[in-house]
């Protein structure tokens, strides 16, 4: 029971990535043309809302502010309203509503300064198996609700932590039952003084090489503003996050509910039962919210 609950906790963070895989814009024809014409693509130097970070965009990328991002996600990609972002980065050479279109959704988690001491000792193979197990359990709920099962095929790119840049990279290959192609969810986390900048790209698995290369560029031109960089942390004065690097891969849910990155057994059977019930409810809500359009892995 305790093992199952720990796995389910991982799936809570994974739920937002489990709606749909692949790239299937819902807007087409004249509606797509009108939507694209109404979007204000910005270029060059960009300061993100709240002055959290800046983007030094090369000519090969464009930026959409939060309002335009919401319109693209909802009207173009078929996601329900309510997702709050810092905007979106899209390639200049491809339409975000085209067959090969993809984009990078930007959010920020002000959860505190993430210590990186556990980075070298994380067993990512164990985390992968835990996530797979959690998804197998979640699929029972999905089938009962009439939704197709979703499986994690594996790491499309094994998690890698760049200690010098304080950046974490990983990618997942996902398969939705009945889907003709698998989906790609490529994630980058940029650690800062008091939180984590979240960069999530959604594409088809066939775009892995392209997205991998482009996401390295995205990470390179994304910078925290002075005073909010990882090196600006003040020990004893600034808040430290209650989770480490491993929790960034799982979404931090386990840590926030009192579990360590190593997923130890829960303290009491009652706690296990309560957490299991709460998790099942939240996973179900996440699945319903993101069952249409492109699945966005937005972390915590």
Backbone as CSV, one residue per row, in Angstrom:
resi,resn,N_x,N_y,N_z,CA_x,CA_y,CA_z,C_x,C_y,C_z
1,UNK,0.831,-1.206,0.000,0.000,0.000,0.000,0.860,1.247,0.000
2,UNK,1.878,1.275,0.838,2.733,2.456,0.931,3.505,2.662,-0.366
3,UNK,3.935,1.568,-0.970,4.647,1.680,-2.241,3.730,2.258,-3.317
4,UNK,2.470,1.801,-3.317,1.520,2.290,-4.295,1.278,3.777,-4.120
5,UNK,1.110,4.218,-2.859,0.853,5.632,-2.610,2.022,6.481,-3.068
6,UNK,3.241,6.036,-2.768,4.416,6.797,-3.202,4.441,6.925,-4.719
7,UNK,4.086,5.850,-5.408,4.053,5.902,-6.869,2.964,6.835,-7.362
8,UNK,1.810,6.807,-6.703,0.716,7.678,-7.104,1.071,9.142,-6.913
9,UNK,1.846,9.425,-5.878,2.270,10.805,-5.661,3.113,11.298,-6.826
10,UNK,3.931,10.427,-7.367,4.700,10.806,-8.545,3.772,11.113,-9.712
11,UNK,2.701,10.359,-9.821,1.811,10.533,-10.962,1.030,11.831,-10.882
12,UNK,0.845,12.371,-9.684,0.152,13.639,-9.560,0.883,14.720,-10.339
13,UNK,2.204,14.761,-10.191,2.963,15.756,-10.947,2.971,15.413,-12.418
14,UNK,2.881,14.122,-12.727,2.950,13.675,-14.109,1.616,13.855,-14.813
15,UNK,0.531,14.046,-14.025,-0.790,14.090,-14.611,-0.958,15.153,-15.670
16,UNK,-0.330,16.318,-15.492,-0.476,17.383,-16.464,0.213,17.059,-17.770
17,UNK,1.076,16.060,-17.752,1.730,15.649,-18.993,0.978,14.508,-19.635
18,UNK,-0.093,14.043,-19.006,-0.723,12.799,-19.419,-2.046,12.989,-20.127
19,UNK,-2.293,14.185,-20.646,-3.572,14.394,-21.293,-3.593,13.825,-22.706
20,UNK,-2.703,14.303,-23.524,-2.587,13.821,-24.890,-1.120,13.873,-25.270
21,UNK,-0.730,13.064,-26.224,0.628,13.149,-26.735,0.569,13.486,-28.215
22,UNK,1.712,13.858,-28.745,1.753,14.234,-30.140,1.340,15.679,-30.334
23,UNK,1.267,16.092,-31.588,0.987,17.481,-31.920,-0.210,17.507,-32.857
24,UNK,-1.351,17.956,-32.363,-2.564,17.994,-33.163,-3.302,19.304,-32.930
25,UNK,-2.940,20.381,-33.658,-3.656,21.643,-33.498,-5.139,21.462,-33.807
26,UNK,-5.991,22.149,-33.050,-7.427,22.030,-33.291,-7.926,23.112,-34.241
27,UNK,-7.185,24.224,-34.350,-7.569,25.283,-35.281,-6.980,24.985,-36.658
28,UNK,-7.788,25.161,-37.682,-7.304,24.908,-39.046,-8.013,25.844,-40.010
29,UNK,-7.524,25.860,-41.239,-8.159,26.665,-42.266,-8.180,28.143,-41.944
30,UNK,-9.313,28.780,-42.215,-9.438,30.213,-42.003,-9.309,30.584,-40.534
31,UNK,-9.840,29.726,-39.648,-9.748,30.009,-38.204,-8.302,30.067,-37.767
32,UNK,-7.473,29.163,-38.282,-6.059,29.150,-37.928,-5.362,30.389,-38.469
33,UNK,-5.676,30.765,-39.697,-5.065,31.948,-40.298,-5.426,33.207,-39.519
34,UNK,-6.678,33.330,-39.130,-7.109,34.502,-38.378,-6.457,34.554,-37.000
35,UNK,-6.341,33.391,-36.361,-5.700,33.354,-35.049,-4.239,33.754,-35.154
36,UNK,-3.532,33.203,-36.131,-2.115,33.528,-36.297,-1.923,35.012,-36.612
37,UNK,-2.792,35.568,-37.429,-2.681,36.982,-37.797,-2.912,37.894,-36.599
38,UNK,-3.658,37.417,-35.619,-3.979,38.241,-34.453,-2.924,38.166,-33.355
39,UNK,-2.020,37.198,-33.450,-0.994,37.039,-32.422,0.143,38.035,-32.631
40,UNK,0.614,38.612,-31.541,1.707,39.596,-31.628,3.024,38.903,-31.247
41,UNK,3.748,38.457,-32.247,5.033,37.809,-32.026,6.088,38.874,-31.763
42,UNK,6.841,38.698,-30.686,7.869,39.666,-30.312,9.260,39.058,-30.540
43,UNK,10.218,39.914,-30.819,11.575,39.462,-31.124,12.606,40.231,-30.304
44,UNK,13.834,39.721,-30.301,14.922,40.423,-29.631,14.932,40.218,-28.131
45,UNK,15.264,41.267,-27.403,15.349,41.183,-25.947,13.974,41.276,-25.300
46,UNK,13.667,40.328,-24.436,12.364,40.257,-23.767,12.584,40.174,-22.264
47,UNK,11.844,40.986,-21.507,11.813,40.848,-20.052,10.503,40.175,-19.684
48,UNK,10.580,39.025,-19.042,9.381,38.272,-18.698,8.581,38.992,-17.617
49,UNK,7.275,38.743,-17.528,6.439,39.383,-16.512,7.018,39.233,-15.111
50,UNK,6.935,40.317,-14.333,7.488,40.293,-12.990,8.986,40.472,-12.956
51,UNK,9.586,40.679,-14.131,11.047,40.825,-14.241,11.783,39.654,-13.620
52,UNK,11.192,38.474,-13.727,11.826,37.266,-13.194,13.078,36.925,-13.987
53,UNK,12.967,36.997,-15.304,14.076,36.596,-16.170,13.971,37.342,-17.488
54,UNK,15.010,37.223,-18.288,15.033,37.846,-19.610,15.331,36.798,-20.670
55,UNK,14.897,37.095,-21.900,15.179,36.253,-23.057,15.950,37.093,-24.065
56,UNK,17.071,36.589,-24.515,17.845,37.258,-25.557,17.635,36.471,-26.846
57,UNK,16.485,36.684,-27.479,16.056,35.845,-28.593,16.900,36.052,-29.840
58,UNK,17.414,34.967,-30.419,18.039,35.068,-31.737,16.932,35.148,-32.788
59,UNK,17.321,35.346,-34.046,16.333,35.491,-35.117,15.488,34.240,-35.309
60,UNK,15.982,33.100,-34.844,15.276,31.831,-35.068,14.142,31.576,-34.076
61,UNK,13.909,32.511,-33.127,12.845,32.324,-32.148,12.018,33.594,-31.988
62,UNK,10.751,33.412,-31.607,9.842,34.512,-31.306,9.199,34.259,-29.943
63,UNK,8.628,35.314,-29.386,8.011,35.225,-28.065,6.565,35.701,-28.133
64,UNK,5.703,35.022,-27.362,4.323,35.428,-27.187,4.095,35.766,-25.724
65,UNK,3.497,36.923,-25.464,3.172,37.328,-24.094,2.073,36.409,-23.540
66,UNK,1.839,36.448,-22.223,0.865,35.532,-21.605,-0.520,35.547,-22.246
67,UNK,-1.048,36.725,-22.587,-2.398,36.778,-23.159,-2.452,36.070,-24.509
68,UNK,-1.457,36.311,-25.365,-1.427,35.637,-26.662,-1.127,34.152,-26.496
69,UNK,-0.301,33.818,-25.514,-0.019,32.411,-25.230,-1.302,31.684,-24.859
70,UNK,-2.127,32.295,-24.023,-3.388,31.678,-23.616,-4.291,31.438,-24.822
71,UNK,-4.330,32.390,-25.743,-5.167,32.243,-26.929,-4.661,31.114,-27.822
72,UNK,-3.340,31.004,-27.953,-2.788,29.929,-28.768,-3.057,28.571,-28.129
73,UNK,-2.831,28.469,-26.823,-3.043,27.202,-26.136,-4.505,26.776,-26.162
74,UNK,-5.406,27.740,-26.001,-6.825,27.419,-25.903,-7.489,27.292,-27.279
75,UNK,-7.352,28.334,-28.098,-8.031,28.340,-29.393,-7.293,27.527,-30.448
76,UNK,-5.959,27.527,-30.371,-5.176,26.829,-31.379,-4.885,25.381,-31.049
77,UNK,-4.592,25.121,-29.760,-4.183,23.775,-29.367,-5.249,23.018,-28.590
78,UNK,-6.356,23.692,-28.280,-7.469,22.977,-27.675,-7.385,22.729,-26.192
79,UNK,-6.545,23.488,-25.467,-6.485,23.322,-24.020,-7.558,24.178,-23.348
80,UNK,-8.062,23.755,-22.200,-9.050,24.560,-21.484,-8.418,25.814,-20.909
81,UNK,-9.222,26.835,-20.611,-8.679,28.089,-20.087,-8.182,27.953,-18.659
82,UNK,-7.407,28.959,-18.227,-6.984,29.014,-16.832,-5.520,28.783,-16.584
83,UNK,-4.778,28.345,-17.604,-3.353,28.094,-17.416,-2.602,29.421,-17.358
84,UNK,-1.906,29.680,-16.262,-1.159,30.926,-16.100,0.302,30.699,-16.479
85,UNK,0.808,31.503,-17.387,2.181,31.352,-17.858,2.893,32.700,-17.843
86,UNK,4.201,32.634,-18.116,4.986,33.848,-18.349,5.161,34.095,-19.839
87,UNK,4.441,33.330,-20.631,4.545,33.466,-22.075,5.020,32.183,-22.728
88,UNK,5.402,32.314,-23.969,5.755,31.138,-24.760,6.786,31.503,-25.815
89,UNK,7.708,30.587,-26.071,8.724,30.740,-27.106,8.373,29.805,-28.250
90,UNK,8.369,30.321,-29.484,8.064,29.479,-30.647,9.130,29.702,-31.714
91,UNK,9.444,28.673,-32.488,10.424,28.835,-33.567,9.907,29.791,-34.629
92,UNK,10.809,30.572,-35.214,10.418,31.515,-36.267,10.127,30.807,-37.577
93,UNK,10.763,29.682,-37.808,10.656,29.019,-39.103,9.499,28.065,-39.244
94,UNK,8.627,27.957,-38.247,7.502,27.023,-38.338,6.276,27.640,-37.686
95,UNK,5.137,27.391,-38.284,3.887,27.877,-37.704,3.534,27.035,-36.485
96,UNK,3.156,27.667,-35.362,2.758,26.877,-34.195,1.490,26.066,-34.436
97,UNK,0.791,26.337,-35.541,-0.402,25.572,-35.884,-0.157,24.638,-37.066
98,UNK,1.097,24.536,-37.489,1.447,23.632,-38.571,1.730,22.234,-38.052
99,UNK,1.862,21.295,-38.972,2.076,19.900,-38.595,3.360,19.718,-37.795
100,UNK,4.398,20.494,-38.109,5.665,20.367,-37.394,5.862,21.432,-36.349
101,UNK,4.782,22.129,-36.000,4.909,23.202,-35.028,5.123,22.702,-33.614
102,UNK,5.821,23.488,-32.826,6.024,23.165,-31.420,6.346,24.471,-30.695
103,UNK,6.343,24.431,-29.403,6.620,25.633,-28.641,7.067,25.311,-27.234
104,UNK,7.564,26.333,-26.552,8.078,26.189,-25.197,7.252,27.073,-24.261
105,UNK,6.486,26.458,-23.383,5.675,27.195,-22.423,6.544,27.541,-21.208
106,UNK,6.475,28.795,-20.771,7.310,29.279,-19.669,6.450,29.533,-18.443
107,UNK,6.832,28.946,-17.324,6.188,29.240,-16.043,7.280,29.412,-14.995
108,UNK,6.873,29.840,-13.807,7.841,30.052,-12.738,7.290,29.484,-11.440
109,UNK,8.117,28.738,-10.725,7.736,28.176,-9.435,8.548,28.876,-8.344
110,UNK,7.900,29.729,-7.535,8.613,30.465,-6.478,8.713,29.655,-5.187
111,UNK,9.033,28.370,-5.322,9.023,27.488,-4.158,10.228,27.579,-3.258
112,UNK,11.190,28.411,-3.599,12.379,28.545,-2.779,13.631,28.102,-3.511
113,UNK,14.756,28.264,-2.843,16.055,27.926,-3.411,16.268,26.413,-3.341
114,UNK,16.438,25.775,-4.488,16.605,24.324,-4.552,18.080,23.972,-4.365
115,UNK,18.378,23.244,-3.309,19.756,22.790,-3.087,20.079,21.666,-4.054
116,UNK,21.320,21.648,-4.548,21.694,20.701,-5.592,22.590,19.577,-5.102
117,UNK,22.671,19.409,-3.780,23.575,18.401,-3.245,23.225,16.976,-3.604
118,UNK,21.959,16.702,-3.933,21.562,15.323,-4.230,21.718,14.962,-5.702
119,UNK,22.140,15.914,-6.528,22.113,15.706,-7.974,22.937,14.502,-8.429
120,UNK,24.092,14.303,-7.840,24.989,13.250,-8.314,24.528,11.856,-7.910
121,UNK,23.721,11.739,-6.867,23.363,10.419,-6.357,21.965,9.955,-6.691
122,UNK,21.269,10.612,-7.581,19.884,10.258,-7.886,19.837,9.010,-8.769
123,UNK,18.968,8.082,-8.420,18.756,6.870,-9.202,17.602,7.132,-10.166
124,UNK,17.912,7.610,-11.366,16.864,7.963,-12.313,16.171,6.733,-12.882
125,UNK,16.852,5.603,-12.885,16.195,4.369,-13.322,15.081,3.999,-12.351
126,UNK,15.325,4.203,-11.045,14.297,3.944,-10.051,13.126,4.893,-10.213
127,UNK,13.413,6.174,-10.461,12.336,7.146,-10.657,11.495,6.789,-11.883
128,UNK,12.160,6.336,-12.943,11.441,5.961,-14.160,10.482,4.819,-13.889
129,UNK,10.943,3.800,-13.187,10.088,2.662,-12.883,8.940,3.056,-11.966
130,UNK,9.200,3.961,-11.028,8.137,4.420,-10.128,7.060,5.160,-10.905
131,UNK,7.472,6.008,-11.852,6.508,6.745,-12.658,5.705,5.789,-13.532
132,UNK,6.370,4.799,-14.124,5.658,3.819,-14.947,4.618,3.075,-14.120
133,UNK,5.007,2.680,-12.919,4.073,1.957,-12.051,2.888,2.832,-11.688
134,UNK,3.158,4.097,-11.396,2.076,5.000,-11.024,1.101,5.191,-12.181
135,UNK,1.629,5.264,-13.402,0.761,5.451,-14.557,-0.083,4.217,-14.812
136,UNK,0.458,3.037,-14.543,-0.322,1.809,-14.699,-1.519,1.814,-13.759
137,UNK,-1.301,2.301,-12.543,-2.402,2.397,-11.587,-3.408,3.458,-12.034
138,UNK,-2.908,4.579,-12.520,-3.793,5.658,-12.940,-4.636,5.257,-14.138
139,UNK,-4.093,4.406,-15.016,-4.828,3.998,-16.204,-6.114,3.250,-15.861
140,UNK,-6.146,2.590,-14.708,-7.382,1.923,-14.290,-8.486,2.952,-14.096
141,UNK,-8.117,4.098,-13.505,-9.091,5.166,-13.293,-9.503,5.762,-14.633
142,UNK,-8.552,5.973,-15.509,-8.847,6.574,-16.806,-9.805,5.717,-17.615
143,UNK,-9.551,4.419,-17.641,-10.416,3.540,-18.432,-11.840,3.556,-17.887
144,UNK,-11.978,3.599,-16.566,-13.307,3.655,-15.965,-14.025,4.943,-16.347
145,UNK,-13.255,6.009,-16.569,-13.834,7.294,-16.947,-13.987,7.449,-18.458
146,UNK,-13.588,6.423,-19.199,-13.756,6.445,-20.642,-12.625,7.078,-21.411
147,UNK,-11.453,7.281,-20.761,-10.311,7.895,-21.427,-9.293,6.825,-21.814
148,UNK,-8.537,7.053,-22.890,-7.529,6.072,-23.296,-6.375,6.012,-22.300
149,UNK,-5.794,4.847,-22.189,-4.651,4.668,-21.306,-3.438,5.381,-21.877
150,UNK,-2.536,5.790,-20.984,-1.303,6.435,-21.403,-0.132,5.773,-20.688
151,UNK,0.908,5.546,-21.415,2.081,4.905,-20.827,3.321,5.742,-21.084
152,UNK,4.245,5.639,-20.149,5.557,6.255,-20.313,6.453,5.223,-20.972
153,UNK,6.828,5.476,-22.212,7.685,4.538,-22.939,9.074,4.505,-22.305
154,UNK,9.566,5.663,-21.908,10.884,5.743,-21.282,11.421,7.154,-21.372
155,UNK,12.658,7.310,-20.905,13.311,8.605,-21.060,13.646,8.797,-22.538
156,UNK,13.149,9.836,-23.141,13.624,10.207,-24.474,15.018,10.814,-24.334
157,UNK,15.256,11.432,-23.197,16.590,11.865,-22.793,16.680,11.721,-21.282
158,UNK,17.638,10.949,-20.834,17.809,10.709,-19.406,18.111,12.033,-18.694
159,UNK,17.556,12.252,-17.505,17.821,13.505,-16.789,19.308,13.785,-16.638
160,UNK,19.656,15.040,-16.886,21.053,15.478,-16.808,21.092,16.827,-16.119
161,UNK,21.930,16.954,-15.096,22.036,18.219,-14.377,23.342,18.916,-14.722
162,UNK,23.226,20.130,-15.238,24.376,20.968,-15.562,24.687,21.807,-14.325
163,UNK,25.647,21.351,-13.534,25.950,22.028,-12.271,26.490,23.435,-12.486
164,UNK,27.243,23.637,-13.560,27.819,24.961,-13.805,26.729,25.983,-14.134
165,UNK,25.728,25.558,-14.910,24.657,26.463,-15.296,23.440,26.383,-14.409
166,UNK,23.439,25.430,-13.446,22.305,25.214,-12.544,21.033,24.953,-13.350
167,UNK,21.148,24.032,-14.324,20.030,23.704,-15.196,19.856,22.188,-15.277
168,UNK,18.621,21.758,-15.253,18.283,20.338,-15.320,17.522,20.072,-16.607
169,UNK,17.954,19.032,-17.347,17.327,18.672,-18.612,16.810,17.237,-18.539
170,UNK,15.659,16.995,-19.136,15.212,15.625,-19.353,14.054,15.634,-20.340
171,UNK,13.773,14.446,-20.909,12.667,14.333,-21.850,12.007,12.975,-21.683
172,UNK,10.686,12.946,-21.898,9.912,11.717,-21.779,9.223,11.405,-23.104
173,UNK,9.203,10.122,-23.437,8.408,9.657,-24.569,7.127,9.050,-24.026
174,UNK,5.987,9.531,-24.514,4.690,9.103,-24.018,3.867,8.484,-25.139
175,UNK,3.087,7.462,-24.790,2.199,6.837,-25.771,0.774,6.830,-25.249
176,UNK,-0.136,7.359,-26.055,-1.557,7.309,-25.738,-2.190,6.184,-26.541
177,UNK,-2.973,5.368,-25.871,-3.632,4.230,-26.500,-4.417,4.679,-27.727
178,UNK,-4.110,4.080,-28.868,-4.802,4.421,-30.099,-4.146,5.519,-30.902
179,UNK,-3.175,6.227,-30.334,-2.516,7.319,-31.052,-1.545,6.757,-32.092
180,UNK,-1.487,7.362,-33.270,-0.613,6.834,-34.326,0.870,7.074,-34.058
181,UNK,1.192,8.121,-33.307,2.595,8.419,-33.010,2.730,8.742,-31.526
182,UNK,3.925,8.556,-31.007,4.192,8.894,-29.605,4.502,10.383,-29.469
183,UNK,4.297,10.886,-28.266,4.549,12.286,-27.985,5.874,12.486,-27.270
184,UNK,6.386,13.688,-27.381,7.635,14.077,-26.725,7.348,15.223,-25.769
185,UNK,7.821,15.078,-24.550,7.717,16.160,-23.573,9.133,16.469,-23.102
186,UNK,9.681,17.611,-23.532,11.071,17.973,-23.224,11.064,19.089,-22.183
187,UNK,11.758,18.855,-21.079,11.714,19.774,-19.941,13.093,20.317,-19.597
188,UNK,13.126,21.605,-19.245,14.329,22.240,-18.711,13.915,23.007,-17.465
189,UNK,14.696,22.860,-16.393,14.477,23.629,-15.175,15.725,24.460,-14.912
190,UNK,15.526,25.776,-14.784,16.628,26.690,-14.512,16.493,27.144,-13.066
191,UNK,17.472,26.797,-12.226,17.403,27.110,-10.804,17.819,28.552,-10.554
192,UNK,17.080,29.212,-9.667,17.388,30.590,-9.318,17.516,30.793,-7.828
193,UNK,17.587,32.044,-7.442,17.770,32.387,-6.027,16.601,31.924,-5.162
194,UNK,15.381,32.161,-5.645,14.219,31.860,-4.820,13.160,31.042,-5.529
195,UNK,13.547,30.379,-6.613,12.581,29.565,-7.329,13.181,28.935,-8.564
196,UNK,12.319,28.345,-9.383,12.762,27.607,-10.562,11.988,28.084,-11.777
197,UNK,12.714,28.426,-12.831,12.102,28.770,-14.101,11.845,27.471,-14.854
198,UNK,10.610,27.297,-15.300,10.165,26.044,-15.909,9.954,26.248,-17.402
199,UNK,10.694,25.492,-18.210,10.598,25.561,-19.667,10.161,24.196,-20.174
200,UNK,8.994,24.132,-20.796,8.456,22.855,-21.242,8.093,22.892,-22.713
201,UNK,8.697,21.998,-23.479,8.400,21.897,-24.911,7.566,20.651,-25.167
202,UNK,6.561,20.785,-26.027,5.701,19.672,-26.400,5.776,19.487,-27.905
203,UNK,6.071,18.261,-28.337,6.220,17.990,-29.765,5.970,16.504,-29.997
204,UNK,6.166,16.066,-31.228,6.099,14.645,-31.546,7.454,14.011,-31.321
205,UNK,7.467,12.712,-31.044,8.734,12.036,-30.728,9.698,12.089,-31.914
206,UNK,9.176,12.199,-33.125,10.040,12.292,-34.296,10.840,13.578,-34.357
207,UNK,10.475,14.544,-33.509,11.180,15.826,-33.477,12.233,15.883,-32.368
208,UNK,12.542,14.744,-31.770,13.441,14.715,-30.624,14.773,15.396,-30.900
209,UNK,15.444,15.031,-31.971,16.769,15.595,-32.235,16.689,17.101,-32.419
210,UNK,15.692,17.545,-33.155,15.523,18.974,-33.376,15.235,19.706,-32.066
211,UNK,14.287,19.186,-31.292,13.899,19.851,-30.055,15.039,19.827,-29.046
212,UNK,15.770,18.710,-28.979,16.915,18.635,-28.058,17.919,19.743,-28.359
213,UNK,18.255,19.905,-29.629,19.216,20.936,-30.025,18.677,22.329,-29.737
214,UNK,17.404,22.550,-30.070,16.825,23.875,-29.894,16.643,24.224,-28.416
215,UNK,16.350,23.253,-27.582,16.160,23.530,-26.161,17.465,23.902,-25.479
216,UNK,18.589,23.402,-25.977,19.884,23.855,-25.464,20.068,25.343,-25.752
217,UNK,19.623,25.774,-26.935,19.703,27.192,-27.282,18.768,28.016,-26.398
218,UNK,17.556,27.504,-26.180,16.587,28.207,-25.340,17.139,28.405,-23.935
219,UNK,17.726,27.346,-23.378,18.295,27.445,-22.040,19.441,28.447,-21.999
220,UNK,20.191,28.535,-23.109,21.350,29.430,-23.147,20.942,30.897,-23.229
221,UNK,19.810,31.209,-23.876,19.437,32.625,-23.988,18.405,33.049,-22.930
222,UNK,18.134,32.163,-21.969,17.234,32.482,-20.868,18.050,32.772,-19.615
223,UNK,17.858,33.934,-19.019,18.676,34.331,-17.870,17.814,34.949,-16.763
224,UNK,18.071,34.546,-15.528,17.457,35.244,-14.413,17.991,36.673,-14.380
225,UNK,17.160,37.602,-13.940,17.605,38.982,-13.807,18.569,39.099,-12.631
226,UNK,19.491,40.069,-12.656,20.433,40.248,-11.543,19.684,40.358,-10.208
227,UNK,20.199,39.642,-9.243,19.566,39.593,-7.938,18.699,38.371,-7.747
228,UNK,18.347,37.689,-8.865,17.495,36.503,-8.778,18.206,35.257,-9.290
229,UNK,19.501,35.397,-9.586,20.267,34.256,-10.075,20.603,33.300,-8.941
230,UNK,20.986,32.080,-9.315,21.298,31.061,-8.305,22.423,31.532,-7.388
231,UNK,23.393,32.211,-7.965,24.549,32.677,-7.190,24.193,33.820,-6.248
232,UNK,23.011,34.414,-6.401,22.600,35.535,-5.546,21.967,35.079,-4.236
233,UNK,21.868,33.782,-4.032,21.250,33.227,-2.824,22.011,33.650,-1.564
234,UNK,21.254,34.034,-0.520,21.832,34.424,0.760,21.481,33.382,1.819
235,UNK,22.444,32.488,2.164,22.167,31.465,3.182,21.742,32.105,4.501
236,UNK,20.717,31.533,5.092,20.239,32.033,6.362,19.210,33.134,6.238
237,UNK,19.155,33.772,5.073,18.183,34.852,4.857,17.109,34.449,3.861
238,UNK,17.502,33.765,2.797,16.547,33.358,1.765,15.924,32.005,2.101
239,UNK,14.723,31.798,1.595,14.006,30.554,1.841,14.578,29.422,0.993
240,UNK,14.758,28.260,1.626,15.231,27.060,0.942,14.030,26.164,0.646
241,UNK,13.971,25.628,-0.572,12.884,24.723,-0.946,12.966,23.444,-0.124
242,UNK,11.828,22.833,0.108,11.790,21.594,0.876,11.985,20.360,0.027
243,UNK,12.651,20.496,-1.109,12.889,19.370,-2.002,14.175,19.629,-2.767
244,UNK,14.703,18.592,-3.410,15.952,18.707,-4.140,15.777,18.490,-5.633
245,UNK,16.869,18.157,-6.306,16.869,18.006,-7.751,15.935,16.894,-8.215
246,UNK,15.928,15.767,-7.515,15.084,14.648,-7.939,13.619,15.035,-7.972
247,UNK,13.195,15.865,-7.023,11.794,16.267,-6.970,11.407,17.141,-8.148
248,UNK,12.370,17.786,-8.807,12.058,18.574,-9.989,11.611,17.669,-11.134
249,UNK,12.183,16.461,-11.201,11.801,15.505,-12.227,10.410,14.946,-11.949
250,UNK,10.108,14.682,-10.685,8.807,14.126,-10.322,7.768,15.205,-10.103
251,UNK,8.173,16.460,-10.133,7.244,17.550,-9.950,7.212,18.106,-8.559
252,UNK,8.010,17.574,-7.644,8.078,18.115,-6.295,6.930,17.723,-5.403
253,UNK,5.973,16.936,-5.922,4.796,16.605,-5.140,5.142,15.764,-3.930
254,UNK,6.011,14.777,-4.114,6.373,13.917,-2.999,6.978,14.706,-1.860
255,UNK,7.862,15.651,-2.224,8.504,16.448,-1.185,7.493,17.335,-0.471
256,UNK,6.570,17.923,-1.241,5.616,18.847,-0.637,4.625,18.138,0.275
257,UNK,4.450,16.827,0.076,3.542,16.082,0.939,4.293,15.315,2.013
258,UNK,5.558,15.666,2.221,6.299,15.092,3.330,7.146,13.900,2.996
259,UNK,7.339,13.616,1.714,8.185,12.497,1.311,9.517,13.041,0.824
260,UNK,10.574,12.295,1.080,11.884,12.719,0.584,12.034,12.294,-0.857
261,UNK,13.140,12.743,-1.507,13.376,12.382,-2.895,13.564,10.881,-3.086
262,UNK,13.906,10.175,-2.009,14.118,8.734,-2.114,12.842,7.946,-1.891
263,UNK,11.719,8.645,-1.655,10.425,8.022,-1.499,10.385,6.962,-0.408
264,UNK,10.663,7.301,0.857,10.595,6.337,1.934,9.148,6.000,2.239
265,UNK,8.930,4.989,3.070,7.583,4.594,3.461,6.928,5.710,4.259
266,UNK,5.613,5.828,4.116,4.884,6.826,4.880,4.810,6.426,6.341
267,UNK,4.585,7.429,7.192,4.692,7.211,8.628,3.627,6.265,9.168
268,UNK,2.372,6.391,8.730,1.304,5.573,9.284,0.392,5.089,8.182
269,UNK,-0.309,3.963,8.394,-1.270,3.496,7.400,-2.358,4.535,7.114
270,UNK,-2.813,5.266,8.162,-3.840,6.267,7.971,-3.355,7.369,7.041
271,UNK,-2.114,7.819,7.248,-1.553,8.853,6.367,-1.485,8.352,4.939
272,UNK,-1.123,7.097,4.770,-1.045,6.530,3.432,-2.407,6.525,2.756
273,UNK,-3.431,6.150,3.489,-4.776,6.090,2.923,-5.255,7.480,2.526
274,UNK,-5.069,8.467,3.419,-5.517,9.827,3.141,-4.805,10.415,1.936
275,UNK,-3.486,10.193,1.867,-2.733,10.721,0.736,-3.128,10.038,-0.562
276,UNK,-3.418,8.743,-0.486,-3.837,8.019,-1.684,-5.149,8.572,-2.211
277,UNK,-6.109,8.808,-1.316,-7.401,9.348,-1.735,-7.249,10.734,-2.337
278,UNK,-6.468,11.591,-1.653,-6.266,12.947,-2.157,-5.596,12.933,-3.518
279,UNK,-4.629,12.065,-3.697,-3.898,11.992,-4.955,-4.786,11.519,-6.092
280,UNK,-5.612,10.497,-5.833,-6.492,10.001,-6.872,-7.454,11.087,-7.352
281,UNK,-7.969,11.881,-6.419,-8.869,12.970,-6.782,-8.156,13.995,-7.650
282,UNK,-6.940,14.399,-7.232,-6.204,15.417,-7.969,-5.757,14.923,-9.328
283,UNK,-5.346,13.645,-9.403,-4.966,13.075,-10.693,-6.158,13.078,-11.635
284,UNK,-7.316,12.717,-11.117,-8.522,12.713,-11.940,-8.842,14.109,-12.460
285,UNK,-8.723,15.135,-11.588,-8.976,16.512,-12.008,-7.984,16.955,-13.071
286,UNK,-6.713,16.619,-12.864,-5.690,17.007,-13.836,-5.964,16.369,-15.186
287,UNK,-6.367,15.096,-15.139,-6.661,14.399,-16.396,-7.819,15.046,-17.122
288,UNK,-8.872,15.418,-16.398,-10.033,16.029,-17.034,-9.691,17.402,-17.607
289,UNK,-8.861,18.173,-16.898,-8.512,19.510,-17.359,-7.699,19.482,-18.634
290,UNK,-6.837,18.473,-18.777,-5.892,18.470,-19.899,-6.123,17.303,-20.856
291,UNK,-7.378,16.823,-20.933,-7.619,15.662,-21.783,-7.694,16.035,-23.261
292,UNK,-7.782,17.352,-23.564,-7.869,17.782,-24.953,-6.568,18.448,-25.369
293,UNK,-6.287,18.395,-26.686,-5.154,19.146,-27.231,-3.828,18.566,-26.821
294,UNK,-2.828,19.428,-26.675,-1.465,19.017,-26.381,-1.288,18.917,-24.891
295,UNK,-0.720,17.804,-24.453,-0.462,17.667,-23.032,0.721,18.511,-22.618
296,UNK,0.562,19.326,-21.580,1.635,20.202,-21.146,2.177,19.721,-19.806
297,UNK,3.421,19.321,-19.778,4.032,18.952,-18.511,4.555,20.194,-17.844
298,UNK,3.814,20.736,-16.937,4.170,22.009,-16.335,4.744,21.860,-14.953
299,UNK,5.146,20.650,-14.646,5.783,20.454,-13.340,4.811,20.673,-12.228
300,UNK,5.255,21.366,-11.175,4.418,21.532,-10.012,3.358,22.572,-10.260
